[in-house]
Amino acid sequence: MPAIKMEDNVYWIGANVHTEDLFEGIWPIPNGVALNSYIVKGDKIAIVELVREWGGAAMCLLENLNSLSISLKDIDYIILNHLEPDHTGFTYLFRTLSPKAQIVTTEKGASLINGFYGIDDHISIVKTGDELDLGQNKHFQFIEIPNVHWPETMVSYETNTKILFSGDAFGAFGVHLGEIFDDETPDVHKPYWEEEMLRYYANIIATFSSNVLKAIDSLANINIKMIAPSHGLIWRKHPEVVIRKYLRYANYNKDFAEPEICVVWGSMYGNTEVMLNSILRGIASEGVPVTVHRVPNEDVSFILADAYKSAGLIIGAPTYEYGMFPPMKYFLEILKKKLIWYKKVLYFGSFSWSGGAQREFDALSKNMHWDIMDPIVFKGHPSNEQLKKGEAQGAELAMQVKNIPSKIKDENY
Ligand code: FEO
């Protein structure tokens, strides 16, 4: 896509990256990811966010600059809100091509620029409240929003157009599907964006939810007309919608998740699976929405998104060599790392010559603020009595989550 005008003298010049690489080396992105980059022109020219040399993104950025007849040597400022290499991997080369450009970042950002790229000159360090005037009514204010996503993160607010360049905050996985603005998005694309936004949040941002809430608070008094994140849609008409979505996501690990159940299971020889079916029958009897994922067959990235949004979580996995079935252990470790707290939880699973899975489940679920039901464990195959208990426990958990009101509702866009 060529450069796209957002406002007078403000342009999107980013790239859609289609790749089989994993994001952060962990998370699959079958729908790719957009690396949004922007140009703001006054008397001086600023580029906001760079890209990584990834899937043609660097070349795309250069072509988009060319389409605006902006020469690299004319760039005065490179504003880097966040130093993760998806937005900065191109920095060293870009600086070589734009030697007069001053990098604008926070103090911690400057340290990261040096650490990643060995650059320690032409850097302007800014903090909350600092400003940068480009002339011709283009004027930035900077606000630090640490840990959304890394500690050096800030946002850049252009006071004339009232555009907030928000870095990772309010971002999403997924390439642009033709539209780059919320108001261009056809209804048929909205489920795509909801899914990619939630999965991005659960995979990348969830650990920092308390910082997201602080950031939203610190932006409350700013008159924001447009939110331009470094990934995903640009919210031109309804910036309040994406703020609300992020508020909703940030509250999922504060006991305000959706009244749904996410069931994650693994089975070696089908015995744990037999119990799964009884539990699902119990859930179905209460009519509660349920998502069901098998490990290791499905990637943890997708499971994490459903687990994060759901008030109820059911973990079914057998004992494997005196401990938890390894793919489930990995999933539970990810839940712990991502602070997936405040769930109503049930564990079930088969063991053969010894237990062990439950012991590891108990250890991994410590300090997670989970409300855990009586577990269902059985030697080998579950008995009819145990299957009845499974059905009853499934129904009980469903009843508990059914009555949890979702506290924050989406608005239409
Ligand atoms: Fe898109 Fe945390 O970088």
Boltz pocket constraint, residues with backbone or C-beta under 6 A from the ligand:
constraints:
  - pocket:
      binder: B
      contacts: [[A, 82], [A, 84], [A, 86], [A, 87], [A, 149], [A, 150], [A, 168], [A, 230], [A, 231]]
      max_distance: 6.0
